[in-house]
Amino acid sequence: MIRRALLLACAFVPAAFAQDTITGRYSVTAESGGTQYFSVLELEQKGDRLTGKYDGDDLTGTRHGDKVDFISRNKDGDRDEVHLTLKNGVLTGSDTYIANSPVPITALPRLLTARPEKPVTAQAPRRHEFTPAEFQRAFSPLIKPVLSIAPGDTVHTTTVDAGGTDERNVSRSLGGNPETGPFYVEGVVPGDTVAIHIVRLRLNRDWAASDSYLVQRAVNPRLAVSMKDAGADVYWHLDRDKGLASPARPDTHMKTYTVPVHPMLGCVAVAVPPFLAAPNTGDSGFYGGNMDFNEVAEGATVYLQAQVPGALIYVGDGHAVMGDGELNGNGLETSMEVEFRVEVLPRRPTPQPRVENDKQIMAMGYEGSLDESLKSATSNMQQWLASDYALTPAEASVVIGTAATIRVSEAADRNAGIAVIIDKARLKTLAK
């Protein structure tokens, strides 16, 4: 009897101690009206008092036994009233959102499940060989991941061209920039940033296609009239040994025209949150997407903020070469061999896509007009300089005003793109 009592006591004590504190970071799944939401809950328990952050907003509350109650408020005074129950380390319950408005609106309650973050077990980085069987045409959070990878892992795969044709000239998908993926990154929660390192980009066939017109944003009425007969498909021969592209059926003045190839990915993206309609793969925004920026090439890193657990990374829309702005409406569209490595920057806000190579940092803005894109890109750069270089807003403004280069990354699609670029050589002159 004594031995049995001791065994029971030993079995009970660790479980009791495991419930002594709920301090930690939790991945939250909420559901309301048939739609899921994802966020992060950070709790610090001192006695029965709770502080922390819920979806980025400050919270205060209490814990009494297995009952956890708190209120979080945003800068506008809106609040979430949350009531949870603790069982086996998992918090479940409800969240009621109350707007700080003169009209009393009762929002639909959300059912919450908050699970403690599980650190990714340290392991040697792996290299995954992935052969896509199908391709996706939306940056959706609802598509089942094709592969689960850990931070530090590398993926070697292929993409089809913007029309859905692969390296063997076989049509594999409808057009519109069909994507390879999505790839689930273990341990990533919303609010983390994924760093997607483009390790290798190689042409894997000897032809590409583009167009012979100019996009509407680049054409005034007089030029539009002069180009009324333009718009035919243009096919290109890709000489992979010489690294040159040339028209496959050139007219008289183009018989000797060549352009050096510069393989790039038009699309690198993470999935959008489930409460948003998934954008098609021709679109771009805070999630990346069809950015069509010709610096997303071998050796570059793309930074995107995860919106859902695992981030769900998509890649596609390979171009053999493309001028700034994609002014023909297409680059030299072709299939591609792709190798990328993923790292995770926990709790790192990235409001719009960022790109970095060995010489430059590039803050992107993708909005409905070039004017609005410039505003987003400039804000993106200023926040980058503040977080990574500890510059005040005034100091960051001086750096941007004296060192920035501005390029139009995209003018062809619904959203325009601007890149605000600063050479790393200038940043090295800043005081540590």
WOGI-V65455 format. One record per helix or strand. SS is the DSSP state (~ for helix, > for strand). FROM is the first residue (numbers start at 1). LEN is the number of residues. Records with the same first field share a line. If there is no record, write none. Layout:
SS: FROM-LEN + FROM-LEN
This chain:
~: 2-17 + 216-3 + 221-6 + 252-3 + 324-3 + 370-20 + 393-11 + 424-4
>: 24-9 + 35-12 + 49-6 + 57-8 + 67-7 + 79-9 + 90-9 + 106-1 + 110-7 + 127-3 + 136-1 + 138-1 + 147-3 + 154-6 + 165-1 + 171-1 + 179-7 + 193-11 + 207-5 + 233-7 + 244-4 + 259-2 + 264-7 + 280-1 + 284-2 + 288-3 + 297-1 + 301-5 + 313-7 + 333-1 + 336-10 + 354-3 + 360-8 + 405-6 + 416-8
